[in-house]
Amino acid sequence: MRILLGAARGLAFLHLIGTAGLALGCDQLPTGQSLWIRLSSPISTYTAHVGDSVHAVLTQDVVCGNELVLPMGTPIEGVVRNKHKVGWGIRHETASLELEFNRAVLSPDSSVVMTARVEEVENAREKVKNGVIHGVISSDTFQGRINSRLIHLPTWNPYSDLGLIVYKATFPIFPEPEIYYPSGTDLRLKTKAPIASPPIAQVSVTYASIPDSVRVEAWAEQLPTRSTTTKSAGADLVNLAFVGSETQVRSAFVTAGWHNADPLSKHSVAHNFYALLNNSGYAQEPMMTFLLNGKPEDMNWQKSLNSYGRRDHLRIWQYTPEGATEPIWVSASTHDNGAVLSVKYKGFVHHISPDIDNERATVIRDLNFAGCVKSVTYVARPGIATITQNATGDPVRTDGSIAVVELKECKPVNPELSASASNASFKPGNHAFRYIRREILTFRNDIWRANIVYGIYDLGRMALVALRHPLPPVDTEAKPAVFAFRPMVVESGTQ
């Protein structure tokens, strides 16, 4: 299926999550529509006030049926509905921020009224519930849990150990409790009411076969299906392939705001450990080496925000299919959603989100918004297991298809908007203020949580969560693909 947009609009990749089931006609978008946006101005609980404006842009086209309703790059305006900052830590232990986005600006004289709330802040340590972003408990860190829960579990008195009192008064690593999102932060919104709007551009849909020069179907049959660890354990599934030169691949990810992983060294290990203790992001966090047909990856890329445990990442191998004149770049992409200390693996291990197709869509969305995508072709691989597990035992679900992305010279949709938010720093207040606040928050935490009563409650809560959310069954045998994707090419042209 070839989708051609008008020349004035240029290339638009039509792969918005949630648009496949639209059946209300193109006079409106339904309630519950997902919208991915990127902040074009920073926001924080330290400086924001109720009623302040919030500015962002769409990072993915919004399509209704065969019509383009809102193109990526459309400015999205919102307001701060509510916020609580930690301040001195006396009244509030955690920060909270509620945003509402109410307008899509099509032109200086035209806009679309909407009501949308935040559902997710990509790669953030903060959680979102009912449209409210909740900040972290700054004492609920790796070292904080050891001190306040494990050591004091057998006692009733949280201050029975003088050494721990001195330790907590001098320990230098304490996460910032305020919420801060710099320009470039990605958020997923969900509409709370239908959006009534006529389409601003028409999309012409015709059916056509894939050009012979691409030959993606033949390639897909040859490609390796998954990577392995250095100990030959099955690792990540191959779900992406890039067509283009090495320069184009590197340029695409740099333009999209992704980073390479630092090699293992004393410096990177120390930085990694600090990010864990500080519950902060590490934009160039080291990655384990994976093999494809016995060969280590040729490059790796990742994107994070302010969380040690959450990041988008992938590895890329050069591969030359039989009969091809140029090599392609094969990739396995996954999304890390947590990190734990593993005795088995003798270090910290990241866990991944099971639905790796979502990560495949994230990669394509980022590269497309960076203006680096010429075409995308989805090819089904019926022999791929749709439910399996990775090397650390995490469940993996996929439709089995591989997305072949043809790259081009990058022309960002919004060149002035920073694509990376992970390197931004934020330190409100001076050192004296932050030290006093740390001691106040530590005291609050110890009085409330560092005792045997809370320890028993917390253990029971974790056990209850584990019982309510067991791991899904894992089937490592090959099954037919859940979805049979029709090969799709998206490229620029005129109607």
N, C-alpha and C positions, 0 to 999 in steps of 0.2 A: 504494500500500500504506500503510495507516494503522496505526500502532503505538501502542497505548494502555497506559500503565502505571497502576498503582494510585495513588489520590489521595494516599496517605501518602508515596509516593515522589516524586510530582510529575513534571515533565518529565524525560525521560532520552533523550538523543540516542544512537541505536544505530548508531554508525559507527566501530567499532574496527577498525583495520587488522589483518588476519590472522584475523578471526573467520569470514570467509565460507566457509572450507573445513572447518570443524569437523564431523567426522562420527563422533566417538567417543561420542556421547550426552552427556547433561548430568550424568552422574555424575562427570565429570572434564574438565579442560582439558588438551590435549596438550603435550608438550615442544615448545619453540620458540614458545610463545605470547608475543606482544608486549604489553607493559604500559607505558603512559605514566604517570609519577608526577611529583609536584612536591615538592621538599624543603620540609619545614615547620620545619627547623632547619638552621643553617649547618654546614658541615664544611670542614676544611682540613688539609693535611699538616703545617702548622705546629703545630697543637694536638692533632690526633687521636691516639689510641693504639689499638693492636690490641685488639679486644673492645669498643670504644665502640659505643653504640647510635646508629643512624641513623633519623631519622623523616621520613616522607613521606606523601602522600595520592595516591590514584588520580585522574587528571584525565579519565578516560574510562571509560564503562561497559564491563564485560567480559561479553559475551553468549555463551551456548552454545546453538546452535540458536535456539529462540524463548523462551529463559529467561534472565533476568538473574541472573548468578552473583555478580558483585561490582559494586556501584554506584560511580559516581564519588564521590569524597569519602571512600572507605574508607581508614582509616589503614593504611599499609604500614610494617612495622618491619624493620630490618636491622642489620647489624653491620659494623664495620671488620675485614676479614680480614687485610689487610697494608697497610703504608704505609712510604714512605721520604721523608724531607724532605731538602731541599738543605742546610739548615744553613749552615755556612761555605763550602760548595762544595768542600771538600777531598776528601771521600769520594764524594759523589754530585753529578753535574752536573745531573741532572734529578730531579724529584719523581715519585712514583708512588703510586696509591691504589687499593686493591681493596675493593669493597663487595659484600656479599651480602645479599639481602633474603629473609627466611625466614618472614614471618608477615603475614597480612591480618587485621586486627581488625574483626570484624563487630559486636561488642558487648562490654561489659566481661566477659561470661561466655562469649563464643564467638569463635573465631578459626579461620583456615584455614592449615595448614602449606603452605609453598611453598619452592622453591629457584629464585631468579632472580638473574641477574647483569646488570651494566650493559653495554648495547650502544652507547649513544650519549648524549652530554651535549649537549643542543640548543644550537647557536650557540656552543659552546666552542672555544677554540683548542687545547685538549688533545685527543689522539687516544685511542681505546679499542681495545685488542687483547686478546682472550681474557678479557674481563671486567676488565682492569686499565686504569685511567686513567693515561696517561703525560703528565707535564708537559712543557712546552716547554723547548728549549735556549735560555736567555735571550740568548745571544750570537748566535743564529740569527735575526736580525732584518734588516730592509731595509738599514740602515746597517752592521750587522755583516757581512753577506755581501759588501758592497762592499769593506769594509776588509780582511777576512780572506781573501777568495778572489780577487777580481778584481785588486786592487792588488798582492798578493804572488804572483800566479800565475807571473810570469816568474822568480822568485827562489827560492833554497833557504832563505834566512834570513828568518824572519818579523819580525825586529827590525832590518832594514837601514835603516829610515827613521825618523830621530829625531822628525820631525814627527808621524808616526802614533803613536809612543809617547806623546807629550804629548797628542795628541788622545784616545787611548783612556783616558788617566788622568783626563781632565777632562770627557769627554762626559757630559752630565747625564741622557740618556734611556736607561734600561735596564729591560727588562720584569721584572716580579716572577716568579721561577722557581717559587715554591711554588704549589700548587694550592689554590684557595679558591672554594667555591661557597656563596653566601648562600641564605637562605630565599627560595623562589620559583624556584629553578633547576629546569628540566625535564629528566628523564632517561628514556630508553627502556630498559626491561628486557626480557630474554628468559628464559623459564623453562627450566631445565635438567632438569626432571622433571615428570611429569604432576601437576596440582593436583586432588586429589580433594575435591569439595565439593558438597553439595546446593545447588540454586539458592535464593536468599533471597527471590526475588520472581518471580511469573509474568508473562509477557508475552503478551498476547492479540494475535493477528495476524489481520486481516481485510483483504480487498481492497475498495477503493473508488476512485471517480474523484476527481480534484482538484476542489475547490469552484470554482464558476463565478466567484466573487469574486476568486480568485487569478489565473486565466488565464495561468499561467506558460508553458504550451506556446506560446500565441500570442505572448507576449512574447519568448520565446527565438528565434523566427523573425525578429524585428525587430532584435534587439540587434546592434550592431557586433561583429565577431569578434576584432579585435585593435587595439591602440593603435599609434601611430607616434611616431617621434622628431620633433623640430622640423625635421629635414631630410627628412621624409617616408619614412624607412626603417621597415620593419615591425618593431615592438618586441614587447611582451608580449601574449599571448593573453588575451582576456576569459574568465574561468572562475568568476566569482562575481557575484551580484547580491543586494542587500540591500533588503528591503521594510520601510519604516519612515520616520520623520521624520529630519531631519538631527540633531536632538537625540538621538534613539535611537541613531543610528549612532555619533556621537561618544562618547556615554555607554558604549556597548558596548565600544569599543576602549580607552577610558580604564580602565574597570573590569577589562578583561582584561590590563592592564599594558603596552599598546602606547603608542608615542610618535610625535608629529609630527616631520617633518624640519625642521631649522633652515634658514632661507633662506641663500643664499650671501652671505657677508660676509667681511671680514678676520678676524673672530673665528672664524667657523665653518671657514674654510680653515685657520687656524692649529690649531684643535682637531682637525680632520680629519688634518692632517699629523702632529700629535703622536700621535694614536691609531695611525697607521700605524707610526711609528717605535717606539712603545712596545708594539706588538702587543696593544692593548687595545681595549675596546669604546667606541663613541660612540653613546649611546642616541638621539640626535637628529641622526644623520649626514645631511648634505644629500643630496637625491635629484635626479636629472635630471628635467626636465619632459617628460612624454609627452603626446601629444594623442590624443583620441578624437573622430572626425569633425571634426578641426581645432580642438578645444577642449581647453585644458589641464585637468589634474585639479583637482577642487574640494577634495580633501583627500588626504593621504597618511599612512600609518601604518607603523611598523616596530617590531621587537622584536629585541634582541640580548642578548649576555651579556658576554664578555670578549675577543671577537675582532673585529678591524677588518674582516676579510674575510667573516664569517659573520653573517647576519641574515635574519629573516623580514620581508618588506615587500610593500606593495601600494599602488596608487593607486586613487582612487575618483572617478567622474564621475557627476553627476546626469543622468538620462535619463528622458524621458517617452515611453513606448510609445504608439503610435497606439491611440486608444480608451480609454486609461487616464485616470482622473480625478486621480491623484496620481503624482508622479515616483517612480522607483526609483533605486537607487544601483548603478552598474555598476563592477566592479572587475577588475583584473588582478593576480594575486598570484604571486610567485616567491620562491625562496630563494637568497640569495647564498651561495656556498661558497668564495669566494676573491677576492682583489684583486691586480691587477698594474699596473705603470706602463706606459702605452701611449703610444708616440710618435705613432701614427696619430690617437688621440683627444685628444692633448695633455693628458694627466692620468691619474689612477688610475681604472681600469675594473674593475667587479665582474663576475665570472663567476657563472652561476646553475646550480643543480642541474637536470638535464634533465627529471626527472619532476615536472612542475608540479602534477599531481594530488595529490601528497603535501603540497605547500604549501597547496592548497585544503583538505585535511583538517586541517592544522594550524590554519588560521584558524578553521574551524568548531569544532574541539575547544576552542580557547582561549575563544571567545565562549560556547560552551555551558557550559563549566566556570564562567564568570563569571555564568551564569544569565541570559543575554540572548537566548537563542534560543527562539522559539516553534515554528517549524517549519522543515524543510529539504526542498526538493524538487529532485531531480536530473532534468534534462531533457537527453536526447541531442540533439546537433546533427550529423546525418550528413554535412553538407557540410564540416565542419571537418577540416583536415589533421591527422592524428594524429602525424606526424613533421615537424618544420619546424626553423627556427632563428630566433634573435632578432636584434636590430640589430647586435650585436657578433660574430655568427657562432656563438654557443653553440647546441648541439643542444637541441631542445625536444620532449618526448614527452607526449601526453595522450590520454585516452579520448574527448575531444571534448565531454564533457558540461559543462553549466553548473549550478552549485548555487545555487538561489534560497533565500536565508535570510530568513525572516520574523522580525523582531526584536520584543522586548517590553521592559518595564521590568526592569532587571537585578536579580536576586536571587542573589548569589554562593552557590555550594554551600558554600564555606568562607570566610566573611567575614573571619575573623581571619588568613588566610594571604595574604601579600603576593603580588600577581600579577606584579610586576616585580622582576627580580634585577639588571638592567643598571646601576642607579645605585649599587650597593653598592661600597664601597672597602675595600681590605685592604692594610695596610702593616706587615708583621711586623718587629719590631726597630727600633732607632734608626738615625739617618742614618749614624753611624760604622760600625755593623755592616754595613749595606747597602752602603756604599762599599767596605769591605774585601772583602766577598763578591763584589762586582762585579769588582774587580781580580783576584781569584783565579780566577773563572770566565772572565774574558777571557784570562788567561795560559794556562789549560788549553786554551781553544779555539784560541789561536794556536799553541801547541806541537803540537797534534794536526792542525789543519785548515789553517793559514795557510802552506801550502807547495805546491810544484808537484806533488808526488806525490799529495796529497789532491785537488788541483784537477783532475788528470787523472781520478782515480777518480770524483769527483763528476760531472764532465761525462759520463763513460761511463755512470754509473748513471742520470742523467736521460735520456740517449738510449735506454737499454734500456727504461726505463719507458714512454717515448713510443712505442717500437716495439711493446711488449706491449699497450698500451691505446690503439689508434687511435680517432679520433672516429668515431661511428656514421654510416652514410650518411644524408644529408639529402634528403628528398623534399618539395619545396614544393607539389606538386600535391595537390589535395583528395582525400581517401580516405574511405571509410565509417568511422564510429566503430568502435573495437575492441570496446567494450562498449556494449550497448544497455541503458541503465538504465531500469528501470520507474519512472515518476514516484512519488516517495515523500514522504509528509507525516508529520512526527513532531509530535505535539501532546499536551498533557496531557489527562487525563480519568480516568474510573473504569472498572473492568472490569464 
